[in-house]
Amino acid sequence: MTVAGSATAENQVWVSYVGQARIGEQSGPSLWLDLHERRRSDSTLFIVRPGIGYAFSPNLFMHVGFAWVPLDADDPAAATVNELRLWQQVIGNRTFNDAFKGQLRARFEERWGPGEEFGYRLRLLARGQLQPSQVFPLQLVVVNEVFVGFNDTDWAAKQGFDQNRLFVGLGVDTKIKGVRVEAGYMSVYLNGVDRFDSVAAINLTSNNVF
């Protein structure tokens, strides 16, 4: 499939779980875990990303952690490619009114893959969540994330603008406290290969206080 001249597109399905738990209503230690399975045309990418941090308030968090990112190709002769990451992030949440909530997140990654060089990357995410009716619980969710690399490596990490992810979908809070489900469409633009991917995304999140 061809999009905008030379750009190619791929249809994918991404499923994720993002969990956060903190000790204390106002501030205290905070735990993080997100798990991903991303089905591509000829492979599946997995992400296991645990972290630990601190909640400075109910709306401001900082975490550090580790990520394991294996890419499993459908070709039985192809070896699994593993990427490892250290990461640090700051999250700020804000409730503007009963209908609208926002979030900003900055995440920095130190990545290494099949080669010997580290790749350094910054990710900036902005999220908006609109619930027009307090009676009807469905919410409109829009998320945009920009990726910027700081250096080239010998295993494909590139310096400069790397990619952009734009998600538009619907979310609902479940009857389980702190647990919500979101589903929608994500457009992923990969700058290095000039590719647009269309992603059906399903996200399960949990946010609990102990």
Rosetta silent file (secondary structure, phi, psi, omega in degrees, C-alpha in Angstrom):
SEQUENCE: MTVAGSATAENQVWVSYVGQARIGEQSGPSLWLDLHERRRSDSTLFIVRPGIGYAFSPNLFMHVGFAWVPLDADDPAAATVNELRLWQQVIGNRTFNDAFKGQLRARFEERWGPGEEFGYRLRLLARGQLQPSQVFPLQLVVVNEVFVGFNDTDWAAKQGFDQNRLFVGLGVDTKIKGVRVEAGYMSVYLNGVDRFDSVAAINLTSNNVF
SCORE:     score description
SCORE:     0.000 S_00000001
   1 L     0.000  137.255 -177.843    0.000    0.000    0.000 S_00000001
   2 E  -114.658  134.521  179.458    1.324    3.442   -0.901 S_00000001
   3 E  -130.066  131.411  175.534    0.602    6.627    1.003 S_00000001
   4 L    51.136   56.254  176.411    1.747   10.148    0.053 S_00000001
   5 L    83.077 -107.046 -172.285    4.053    9.108   -2.714 S_00000001
   6 L   -92.817   -8.009 -176.547    6.856    6.858   -1.465 S_00000001
   7 E   -72.033  141.047  177.383    5.623    6.261    2.087 S_00000001
   8 E  -108.289  156.703 -178.328    4.407    2.750    2.889 S_00000001
   9 E  -127.398  152.874  179.065    1.761    1.763    5.391 S_00000001
  10 E  -139.973  138.506  176.329    1.186   -1.288    7.544 S_00000001
  11 E   -91.627  132.272 -177.355   -1.841   -2.384    9.551 S_00000001
  12 E  -136.610  165.645  174.693   -1.072   -3.487   13.099 S_00000001
  13 E  -128.444  124.038  179.058   -2.812   -4.418   16.355 S_00000001
  14 E  -117.127  131.313  175.502   -1.425   -3.201   19.687 S_00000001
  15 E  -123.764  133.762 -176.964   -2.624   -4.421   23.083 S_00000001
  16 E  -142.108  155.780  168.804   -1.249   -2.927   26.294 S_00000001
  17 E  -127.364  129.460  175.979   -1.581   -2.855   30.066 S_00000001
  18 E  -125.975  118.268 -177.856   -0.296    0.128   32.058 S_00000001
  19 E  -122.748  138.511  176.384   -0.447   -0.106   35.840 S_00000001
  20 E  -135.289  136.752  179.011    0.515    2.369   38.525 S_00000001
  21 E  -138.355  135.283  179.374    0.207    1.941   42.276 S_00000001
  22 E  -128.441  154.631  179.163    1.193    4.366   45.006 S_00000001
  23 L  -104.697  111.709 -179.173    1.393    4.159   48.786 S_00000001
  24 L   109.034  138.138 -177.597   -0.357    7.105   50.403 S_00000001
  25 L   -67.305  -38.853 -173.917   -3.155    9.393   49.253 S_00000001
  26 L   -99.925  -49.334  179.863   -1.014   12.522   48.859 S_00000001
  27 L  -151.525  160.194 -179.953    2.597   11.420   48.433 S_00000001
  28 E   150.913 -179.594  179.851    4.734    8.334   48.770 S_00000001
  29 E   -58.987  148.477 -177.830    6.446    5.517   46.843 S_00000001
  30 E  -135.905  134.360  178.288    4.992    4.665   43.443 S_00000001
  31 E  -108.044  149.577 -177.820    5.283    1.473   41.387 S_00000001
  32 E  -136.134  140.625  172.146    4.973    1.230   37.595 S_00000001
  33 E  -152.955  126.412  168.902    4.479   -1.637   35.154 S_00000001
  34 E  -130.813  142.212 -176.721    3.464   -1.638   31.510 S_00000001
  35 E  -127.935  136.297 -176.067    3.190   -4.651   29.211 S_00000001
  36 E  -136.777  144.538  167.715    2.710   -4.562   25.435 S_00000001
  37 E  -130.639  120.640 -175.765    2.090   -6.940   22.562 S_00000001
  38 E  -123.098  107.840 -177.415    2.275   -5.358   19.099 S_00000001
  39 E   -86.602  122.759  177.685    1.333   -7.535   16.165 S_00000001
  40 L  -108.953 -176.915 -176.049    2.917   -6.524   12.844 S_00000001
  41 L   -66.598  -32.614 -176.015    2.643   -8.011    9.361 S_00000001
  42 L  -135.069   15.806 -177.772    5.565  -10.419    9.848 S_00000001
  43 E  -164.765  169.962  175.247    6.530  -10.186   13.521 S_00000001
  44 E  -130.907  129.082  177.576    5.381   -9.466   17.071 S_00000001
  45 E  -102.573  133.584  176.680    7.010   -6.916   19.367 S_00000001
  46 E  -116.675  148.088  173.673    6.763   -7.330   23.146 S_00000001
  47 E  -134.485  129.326  172.159    7.601   -4.794   25.859 S_00000001
  48 E  -121.799  115.183 -169.946    8.026   -5.494   29.575 S_00000001
  49 E  -134.434   88.011  175.477    8.700   -2.224   31.420 S_00000001
  50 E   -87.439  157.502  177.330    8.764   -2.179   35.247 S_00000001
  51 E  -159.687  166.346  178.006    9.695    0.880   37.273 S_00000001
  52 E  -138.219  147.838 -177.628    9.776    2.424   40.723 S_00000001
  53 E  -166.617 -150.331 -174.817    9.417    6.039   41.745 S_00000001
  54 E  -144.896  137.846  173.189    7.739    8.589   43.936 S_00000001
  55 E   -96.233  111.584  178.513    4.425   10.436   43.953 S_00000001
  56 E   -76.963  -23.397  175.727    5.087   14.015   45.029 S_00000001
  57 E  -160.990  176.640  176.549    1.325   14.639   44.989 S_00000001
  58 L   -63.448  -10.797 -175.297   -1.731   12.877   43.528 S_00000001
  59 L  -123.205    4.623 -178.176   -0.893   14.597   40.220 S_00000001
  60 E  -135.646  122.688 -173.766    2.919   14.600   39.978 S_00000001
  61 E  -134.530  150.117  171.882    5.033   11.448   39.603 S_00000001
  62 E  -135.206  134.927  179.601    8.594   10.474   38.816 S_00000001
  63 E  -135.352  155.008  168.568    9.759    6.957   37.904 S_00000001
  64 E  -132.551  152.359 -178.684   12.907    5.150   36.820 S_00000001
  65 E  -172.752 -166.038 -175.423   13.076    1.646   35.440 S_00000001
  66 E  -132.373  149.122  177.002   14.213   -0.973   32.964 S_00000001
  67 E  -135.241  139.624  172.572   12.626   -2.326   29.775 S_00000001
  68 E  -113.154  125.041 -173.299   13.051   -5.539   27.825 S_00000001
  69 E  -129.206   87.587  176.853   11.883   -5.271   24.195 S_00000001
  70 E   -88.987  141.542  174.762   12.113   -8.512   22.167 S_00000001
  71 E  -112.532  115.489 -175.512   11.076   -8.621   18.494 S_00000001
  72 E  -106.136  110.053 -178.956    9.922  -12.095   17.469 S_00000001
  73 E   -79.100  149.327  177.151    9.814  -12.652   13.695 S_00000001
  74 L   -67.502  -30.115  179.230    7.354  -15.090   12.111 S_00000001
  75 L   -64.395  115.625 -177.271   10.184  -16.612   10.080 S_00000001
  76 L   -62.794  -19.291 -179.795   11.345  -19.613   12.162 S_00000001
  77 L   -83.880  -12.723 -177.363   14.870  -19.162   10.824 S_00000001
  78 L   -88.233  136.342  179.275   15.115  -15.599   12.137 S_00000001
  79 L   -79.797  151.403  174.672   16.513  -15.028   15.615 S_00000001
  80 L   -68.226  131.898  179.050   14.667  -12.927   18.175 S_00000001
  81 E   -98.793  124.814 -177.433   16.097   -9.403   18.309 S_00000001
  82 E  -108.395  133.686  169.837   16.325   -7.968   21.823 S_00000001
  83 E  -117.740  138.932  178.075   16.493   -4.313   22.786 S_00000001
  84 E  -118.211  148.560 -177.372   17.141   -3.244   26.376 S_00000001
  85 E  -142.677  142.267  158.337   16.425    0.151   27.889 S_00000001
  86 E   -99.937  147.124 -177.791   16.925    2.194   30.988 S_00000001
  87 E  -148.756  152.834  177.106   14.280    4.902   31.330 S_00000001
  88 E  -137.752  141.944 -178.783   13.244    7.848   33.485 S_00000001
  89 E  -146.647  154.042  172.357    9.964    9.746   33.349 S_00000001
  90 E  -126.264  131.810 -179.062    8.006   12.604   34.887 S_00000001
  91 E  -123.347  131.477  173.440    4.189   12.665   34.712 S_00000001
  92 E  -123.479  127.010  178.312    1.933   15.593   35.477 S_00000001
  93 E  -111.171  150.545  175.297   -1.866   15.257   35.616 S_00000001
  94 E  -147.621  132.687  173.046   -4.462   18.008   35.819 S_00000001
  95 E  -100.364  111.855 -176.863   -8.241   17.981   36.202 S_00000001
  96 L   -79.683  -39.277  176.610   -9.550   21.164   34.601 S_00000001
  97 L  -163.153 -170.773 -177.787  -13.227   20.513   35.420 S_00000001
  98 L   -65.548  -19.474 -174.742  -15.705   17.635   35.700 S_00000001
  99 L  -100.117  -26.883 -169.182  -15.537   17.084   31.944 S_00000001
 100 E  -129.792  132.560  175.349  -11.878   17.468   30.974 S_00000001
 101 E  -126.967  148.833  178.739   -8.601   15.983   32.242 S_00000001
 102 E  -133.395  160.014  178.165   -5.109   16.395   30.846 S_00000001
 103 E  -147.182  141.465  170.726   -1.713   14.768   31.212 S_00000001
 104 E  -123.405  138.914  178.165    1.859   15.578   30.190 S_00000001
 105 E  -139.737  132.637  172.990    4.676   13.014   30.285 S_00000001
 106 E  -117.245  125.619  179.999    8.370   13.323   29.501 S_00000001
 107 E  -127.867  132.125  176.530   10.349   10.079   29.247 S_00000001
 108 E  -113.198  136.078 -176.014   14.077    9.717   28.547 S_00000001
 109 E  -124.594  139.194  168.602   15.500    6.396   27.361 S_00000001
 110 E  -111.558  110.442 -168.686   18.992    4.907   27.189 S_00000001
 111 E  -113.981  143.369  169.334   18.670    2.075   24.659 S_00000001
 112 E  -142.333  143.064 -174.147   20.982   -0.667   23.457 S_00000001
 113 L  -128.359 -136.562 -177.956   20.311   -3.395   20.928 S_00000001
 114 L   -64.911  -25.138  179.874   22.284   -5.833   18.752 S_00000001
 115 L   -87.599 -168.663 -175.286   25.185   -3.364   18.474 S_00000001
 116 L  -103.370   -9.750 -173.479   27.497   -1.963   21.111 S_00000001
 117 L   -95.665  145.272  173.884   26.418    1.701   21.157 S_00000001
 118 L   -80.407  141.587  170.951   23.808    3.330   23.396 S_00000001
 119 E  -111.567  133.948 -177.394   20.992    5.286   21.777 S_00000001
 120 E  -111.154  129.956 -174.171   19.490    8.200   23.709 S_00000001
 121 E  -141.469  139.767  176.000   15.886    9.227   23.044 S_00000001
 122 E  -109.384  136.026  178.641   13.381   11.717   24.468 S_00000001
 123 E  -123.848  127.437 -179.084    9.641   11.083   24.322 S_00000001
 124 E  -120.254  121.489 -174.725    7.098   13.849   24.942 S_00000001
 125 E  -121.028  137.162  173.307    3.440   12.885   25.414 S_00000001
 126 E  -126.985  136.252 -174.669    0.317   15.028   25.744 S_00000001
 127 E  -135.124  138.065  173.561   -3.075   13.534   26.570 S_00000001
 128 E  -127.803  140.563 -178.086   -6.609   14.916   26.782 S_00000001
 129 E  -133.275  116.008 -175.499   -9.691   13.122   28.122 S_00000001
 130 E  -115.721  125.022  175.516  -13.179   14.596   27.607 S_00000001
 131 L  -120.862   95.097 -174.524  -16.346   13.239   29.214 S_00000001
 132 L   -62.555  -33.107 -176.715  -19.230   15.451   28.042 S_00000001
 133 L  -119.511  131.855  175.916  -21.852   13.747   30.224 S_00000001
 134 L   -81.044  -11.858  176.962  -21.486   12.731   33.846 S_00000001
 135 L   -86.527  -43.459  178.770  -24.445   10.372   33.402 S_00000001
 136 L   -95.758  116.816 -166.082  -23.072    8.573   30.345 S_00000001
 137 L   -79.320   -1.683 -175.490  -19.540    7.378   31.282 S_00000001
 138 L   -70.622  140.183 -176.695  -17.974    7.205   27.806 S_00000001
 139 E  -123.913  145.987  171.301  -14.950    9.483   27.254 S_00000001
 140 E   -92.246  128.149 -176.200  -13.179   10.823   24.174 S_00000001
 141 E  -122.229  129.237  175.774   -9.401   10.328   24.471 S_00000001
 142 E  -127.937  127.771 -178.367   -6.734   12.003   22.324 S_00000001
 143 E  -133.065  133.139  173.116   -3.013   11.285   22.855 S_00000001
 144 E  -129.192  134.626 -179.926   -0.021   12.525   20.868 S_00000001
 145 E  -133.204  130.791  179.882    3.590   11.459   21.490 S_00000001
 146 E  -110.825  136.378 -179.719    6.731   12.764   19.768 S_00000001
 147 E  -114.292  130.765  179.169   10.049   10.828   19.766 S_00000001
 148 E  -131.287  122.472  177.382   13.412   12.571   19.307 S_00000001
 149 E   -88.643  148.484 -177.901   16.753   10.740   19.119 S_00000001
 150 L  -103.034   -9.742 -178.949   19.963   12.343   20.367 S_00000001
 151 L  -161.539  159.647  171.886   22.502   10.232   18.461 S_00000001
 152 L   -87.849  150.238  176.467   23.063    7.662   15.707 S_00000001
 153 L  -129.796  174.013  177.697   24.061    4.105   16.631 S_00000001
 154 L   -85.238    7.323  179.100   25.400    1.040   14.843 S_00000001
 155 L  -130.544   29.566  166.510   22.046   -0.760   15.321 S_00000001
 156 L    98.642  -10.654  172.662   19.557    1.631   13.661 S_00000001
 157 L   -66.155  137.236 -173.027   18.784    4.264   16.330 S_00000001
 158 L  -122.614  150.295  175.691   18.898    7.656   14.613 S_00000001
 159 L   -79.271  144.969  176.581   19.523   11.242   15.660 S_00000001
 160 E    98.746 -167.680  179.857   16.711   13.769   15.261 S_00000001
 161 E   -59.682  123.387 -174.111   12.948   13.393   14.904 S_00000001
 162 E  -100.347  -54.581 -177.962   12.221    9.679   15.113 S_00000001
 163 E  -163.031  166.798  175.371    8.471    9.174   15.072 S_00000001
 164 E  -135.562  137.488  178.168    5.050   10.510   16.028 S_00000001
 165 E  -123.252  124.038  177.980    2.091    8.596   17.459 S_00000001
 166 E  -120.801  119.218 -178.823   -1.429   10.034   17.426 S_00000001
 167 E  -113.235  134.259  173.032   -4.199    8.083   19.173 S_00000001
 168 E  -132.433  124.444 -177.503   -7.917    8.881   19.036 S_00000001
 169 E  -163.200 -169.457 -179.941  -10.352    6.606   20.828 S_00000001
 170 E  -118.249  144.137  179.394  -12.986    6.029   23.452 S_00000001
 171 E  -131.790  156.381  177.832  -12.453    5.188   27.120 S_00000001
 172 E  -148.777  137.660  173.442  -14.593    4.038   30.000 S_00000001
 173 E   -79.933  129.513 -178.951  -13.968    3.564   33.723 S_00000001
 174 L   -82.048  176.340  177.959  -14.903    0.056   34.780 S_00000001
 175 L   -75.267  -11.662  174.369  -16.709   -0.966   37.948 S_00000001
 176 L   -83.880  123.112 -174.301  -13.344   -2.066   39.356 S_00000001
 177 L   -57.327  128.741  176.433  -11.877    0.919   41.191 S_00000001
 178 L    83.026   -0.337 -176.255   -8.970    2.501   39.335 S_00000001
 179 E  -110.467  132.011  178.357   -9.317    0.311   36.224 S_00000001
 180 E  -138.453  160.369 -179.322  -10.251    1.664   32.794 S_00000001
 181 E  -126.290  137.971  176.179  -10.333    0.459   29.196 S_00000001
 182 E  -132.426  142.915  177.554   -9.574    2.457   26.060 S_00000001
 183 E  -145.052  142.742 -179.864   -9.836    1.431   22.422 S_00000001
 184 E   177.286 -159.702 -176.139   -9.283    3.354   19.225 S_00000001
 185 E  -111.189  138.001  176.054   -7.127    4.165   16.234 S_00000001
 186 E  -125.527  131.365  172.847   -3.467    5.181   16.284 S_00000001
 187 E  -101.568  124.069 -178.143   -1.525    6.693   13.407 S_00000001
 188 E  -116.655  117.944  175.904    2.223    6.028   13.668 S_00000001
 189 E  -105.323  123.403  178.897    4.642    7.949   11.462 S_00000001
 190 E  -105.313  114.095 -171.393    8.211    6.589   11.315 S_00000001
 191 L   -71.014  -42.433 -173.674   10.550    9.247    9.994 S_00000001
 192 L   -61.531  -33.681 -179.653   13.622    7.180    9.177 S_00000001
 193 L  -111.039    6.462  177.756   11.793    4.896    6.741 S_00000001
 194 L    52.368   57.264 -173.757    9.067    7.415    5.799 S_00000001
 195 E  -126.644  139.792  173.884    6.287    5.028    6.848 S_00000001
 196 E  -111.622  121.176  176.531    2.742    5.511    8.111 S_00000001
 197 E  -109.147  141.361  175.420    1.282    2.636   10.128 S_00000001
 198 E  -104.688  124.131 -171.495   -2.394    2.263   11.045 S_00000001
 199 E  -122.582  128.616  166.436   -2.870    0.665   14.450 S_00000001
 200 E   -88.038  115.948 -171.919   -5.945   -0.747   16.181 S_00000001
 201 E  -116.203  133.577  175.269   -5.085   -0.121   19.847 S_00000001
 202 E  -125.768  124.218 -174.628   -6.653   -1.576   22.986 S_00000001
 203 E  -125.632  130.922  172.571   -5.372   -0.310   26.346 S_00000001
 204 E  -112.811  127.943 -179.604   -6.111   -1.484   29.874 S_00000001
 205 E  -127.734  152.108  174.576   -4.930    0.786   32.700 S_00000001
 206 E  -138.921  142.809  179.996   -5.035    0.627   36.467 S_00000001
 207 E  -143.974  108.070 -172.515   -4.230    3.307   39.029 S_00000001
 208 E  -126.493  151.844  177.920   -4.540    2.336   42.676 S_00000001
 209 E  -119.550  133.460 -179.885   -3.727    3.832   46.073 S_00000001
 210 L  -119.187    0.000    0.000   -2.793    1.693   49.076 S_00000001
